[in-house]
Amino acid sequence: MTMLGSALVFGLTTVFFLVGLTCLISALLVPADAGPEKRFEKRLEYSIFAVGGLVGFTVLTIFG
């Protein structure tokens, strides 16, 4: 049972890290053909997801 918990924590940590990294890269590479307001919305959305993913990664790394 301990092994299952450890595998679950490892899996969640990996998913949080990949989500944070992917959203961070997506926030930097928003297409320029959209209007300024649309680009701002996309960057804000991706940044929020990136921060959430990296905070989740940090919490699981420290307490997991």
C-alpha positions as CSV (number, residue, x, y, z in Angstrom):
1,M,0.0,0.0,0.0
2,T,2.9,2.3,0.7
3,M,4.3,1.7,-2.8
4,L,0.9,2.7,-4.3
5,G,0.9,6.0,-2.3
6,S,4.5,6.7,-3.4
7,A,3.6,6.0,-7.0
8,L,0.6,8.2,-6.8
9,V,2.6,11.1,-5.3
10,F,5.2,10.7,-8.0
11,G,2.6,10.6,-10.8
12,L,0.8,13.7,-9.5
13,T,4.2,15.6,-9.0
14,T,5.1,14.8,-12.6
15,V,1.7,15.9,-14.0
16,F,1.8,19.2,-12.0
17,F,5.4,19.8,-13.3
18,L,4.5,19.1,-16.9
19,V,1.3,21.2,-16.7
20,G,3.2,24.1,-15.2
21,L,6.0,23.9,-17.7
22,T,3.7,23.5,-20.7
23,C,1.5,26.4,-19.7
24,L,4.5,28.6,-19.0
25,I,5.9,28.0,-22.5
26,S,2.4,28.5,-24.0
27,A,2.1,31.8,-22.3
28,L,5.3,33.0,-23.9
29,L,4.4,31.8,-27.4
30,V,0.9,33.3,-27.8
31,P,0.3,33.9,-31.6
32,A,0.7,37.5,-32.7
33,D,-2.2,37.3,-35.2
34,A,-4.8,37.7,-32.4
35,G,-5.7,41.1,-31.2
36,P,-4.0,42.7,-28.2
37,E,-6.9,42.0,-25.9
38,K,-7.1,38.3,-26.9
39,R,-3.4,37.9,-26.5
40,F,-3.6,39.4,-23.0
41,E,-6.4,37.1,-22.1
42,K,-4.5,34.0,-23.3
43,R,-1.3,35.0,-21.6
44,L,-3.2,35.6,-18.3
45,E,-5.0,32.3,-18.6
46,Y,-1.9,30.3,-19.4
47,S,0.0,32.1,-16.6
48,I,-2.6,31.3,-14.0
49,F,-2.5,27.6,-15.0
50,A,1.3,27.7,-15.0
51,V,1.4,29.2,-11.5
52,G,-1.1,26.6,-10.3
53,G,0.8,23.7,-11.7
54,L,4.1,24.9,-10.3
55,V,2.6,25.6,-6.9
56,G,1.2,22.1,-6.9
57,F,4.5,20.7,-7.9
58,T,6.3,22.6,-5.1
59,V,3.8,21.5,-2.5
60,L,4.0,17.8,-3.5
61,T,7.8,18.0,-3.7
62,I,8.1,19.5,-0.2
63,F,5.4,17.5,1.6
64,G,5.1,14.4,-0.7
